[in-house]
Amino acid sequence: MRRTLESLQDKAIRGYEILDFKSGESFYFLKVKAVLFDGSQLHIREYTSFDSYFYSYHWQDLSGSLRTRWDNAPHHRELCTFPNHKHSPNLEESREMSLDEVLKEIKEKLQRPE
């Protein structure tokens, strides 16, 4: 969790709001809405315990339309990277992602002309 909270200090993030946080002796759950430097939003959900790690990083544009979502929900077994995948908006293979990696990809995409 510390790594995620540190990542929220990235210059790409204009501001953020922690929507939910729960923790116990062996787990944490974090839900955050971040506003990026271009006004788009990144919705972050992470759950970590001794034996589980679930994440979803949902990036949407100003109108609320999906740009990319990286997650590891255990569906799409047909992918070589199961359970890790992304929707951009089409389903694609993806490695396991962290918030740092997601922000790096977003910054690269925003610097490229579309």
C-alpha positions in Angstrom: 0.0 0.0 0.0 2.8 2.4 0.8 4.0 2.1 -2.8 0.6 3.0 -4.1 0.2 6.0 -1.8 3.7 7.2 -2.9 2.7 6.8 -6.5 -0.3 9.1 -6.0 2.3 11.9 -5.6 3.3 11.5 -9.3 3.3 14.8 -11.2 0.8 13.2 -13.6 -1.8 13.3 -10.8 -3.4 16.7 -10.2 -5.4 15.6 -7.2 -7.0 12.5 -5.7 -9.7 11.4 -3.2 -9.5 8.2 -1.2 -13.1 6.8 -1.5 -12.6 3.7 0.7 -9.9 2.2 2.8 -10.1 -0.9 4.9 -7.3 -2.8 6.6 -6.7 -5.6 9.0 -3.8 -7.6 10.3 -3.3 -9.4 7.0 -5.0 -7.3 4.3 -5.9 -3.9 2.9 -8.4 -2.6 0.4 -8.0 0.8 -1.2 -10.3 2.7 -3.6 -9.1 6.0 -5.0 -10.3 8.5 -7.7 -7.5 10.5 -9.2 -7.7 13.4 -11.6 -4.8 13.5 -14.0 -3.0 16.5 -15.4 -5.2 16.5 -18.6 -8.5 16.3 -16.6 -9.1 12.6 -17.3 -9.7 10.3 -14.3 -8.1 7.2 -13.0 -10.1 5.0 -10.7 -7.9 2.8 -8.6 -8.8 -0.4 -6.6 -6.4 -2.6 -4.9 -6.9 -5.5 -2.5 -3.9 -7.2 -1.0 -3.7 -10.0 1.6 -1.2 -12.7 2.4 -2.4 -14.9 -0.4 -4.3 -12.6 -2.8 -3.7 -9.5 -4.9 -6.5 -8.0 -7.0 -6.3 -4.7 -8.8 -8.2 -2.5 -11.3 -6.9 0.7 -12.8 -9.7 2.3 -14.8 -8.7 5.3 -16.9 -11.5 7.3 -18.5 -11.6 10.5 -20.5 -13.4 13.8 -19.7 -16.8 12.4 -20.9 -16.5 9.3 -18.7 -15.7 6.9 -21.6 -13.1 4.1 -21.1 -9.6 4.8 -22.3 -7.9 1.8 -20.7 -8.6 -0.5 -17.8 -5.9 -2.8 -16.5 -7.1 -5.6 -14.1 -6.7 -9.1 -12.9 -10.3 -10.2 -12.5 -10.2 -14.0 -13.0 -12.0 -14.2 -16.3 -10.7 -14.3 -19.8 -9.0 -17.7 -19.3 -8.2 -17.8 -23.0 -5.5 -15.2 -22.6 -1.8 -16.2 -22.1 -1.5 -13.6 -19.4 -4.5 -14.8 -17.4 -5.7 -13.4 -15.1 -3.9 -10.1 -16.1 -5.5 -8.3 -19.0 -6.5 -4.9 -20.2 -9.4 -3.3 -22.0 -8.5 -0.4 -24.3 -11.4 -0.7 -25.0 -10.8 -4.1 -26.8 -9.6 -7.0 -24.6 -5.8 -7.4 -24.7 -3.1 -9.4 -22.9 -1.2 -7.5 -20.2 1.4 -8.2 -17.6 0.6 -7.7 -13.9 0.5 -3.9 -13.3 1.2 -1.5 -10.5 0.1 2.1 -10.3 3.6 3.2 -11.2 3.5 1.2 -14.4 0.0 2.4 -15.3 1.0 6.1 -14.8 4.0 5.5 -17.0 1.8 4.1 -19.8 -0.7 6.9 -19.4 2.0 9.6 -19.6 3.4 7.9 -22.7 0.0 7.8 -24.4 -0.8 11.5 -23.6 2.5 12.6 -25.1 1.8 10.9 -28.4 -0.5 12.5 -30.9 -3.7 10.4 -31.4 
